[in-house]
Amino acid sequence: MDQSCQEHVDRYKFVYSQAPDVFPHVGETGVALDERKGTASVYINVNAAGQPGGVATQGVSLLEWRRTSNDGTEAWLCVKHMAIKGLQDIV
């Protein structure tokens, strides 16, 4: 399912609203943008602390975006989101 940037942000807000003690911290980010093709790859490192049992998780996400045009209005849609869960620590 393709998602607009706002839909993507809203989904994250909903997920974290269900676990108010979990605090996500965005670490490093990177973007590979190809204006000519209308594509972008976004890399995000995230740490999430405050999980049950004092567990903190780390993960890396890759989001693939595509620029679209509908009725003369351009928008970026997330067409793919891959996440790799990393290490867990007891804090």
N, C-alpha and C positions, 0 to 999 in steps of 0.2 A: 504494500500500500504506500503510495507516494504521499509525503506529508510536506506541507509548507513549513517554513521556519517557525512560525508562531504555533502551529499544531505540534511541532516537535518539542518546543519549549513547554507548552501546556501539558504534554504527556509526562515530561520529567517532573513538573510541578505536582501533578497528580500523584505520581509514584511516591515522591518524597513526602507528600501530605499524609500518606497512609502510614508513614514511619517517621513521626516528628522528631525522634531522638537521633536519627541518622543525619549526619552532616556531610554533604559532599564537598570536596575541595578540588577544584580544577587546577591541575599542575601545568605541565607543558602542553602547548598546543602548536599545531602547524597546519598550513594550508598550501595545497598545490592547486593553483587556479589556471585554467585554460580558457581565456576569454573568447578565443576564436571558436572553440568547440562548445562553449557554454557549459563547461563541467568544472567541478571542484571536488577535491578530496580533503576532508578535514580530519586531523588526528588529534585525539584528546586523551591525556592521562588524567585519571580521576582517583582520588582516595576517598573512601567513605568510612567515617568513624562513627561510633555511638551505636553500633549494632548490638543485639543481645549477646551477653557473655563477654562483652568488651572486645569483640572482634572488629578489626579494621580491615577492609579489603582494598585492593588496588586493581585497577583495570585500565585497559586501553580500548578506545573505540575508534573505528574508522567509519566516517559518514560520507557517502557519495551523494553529491548534489548535481542537479541538472537545471539549467535555465530554460524556462518555458515561456511561451507567449500565448495569451488568450485574449482576443478582442483588443489587441494593441497594448495590453498590460503585461509587463514582464514580471515573472516571479521565479524564485529558486525553490525547487522541490527536492526533498530528501528521497532518493530512490533506493538507497541501501544503507543499512546500519549494521555493522558487525562489531561485536564486543568480545574481548578476551579477558577473562577474569584472571587476575594475577595472584600474588602472595597474600596470605592472611597472617595477621599478627595478633597476639593477645596483648592488649594495652593495659 
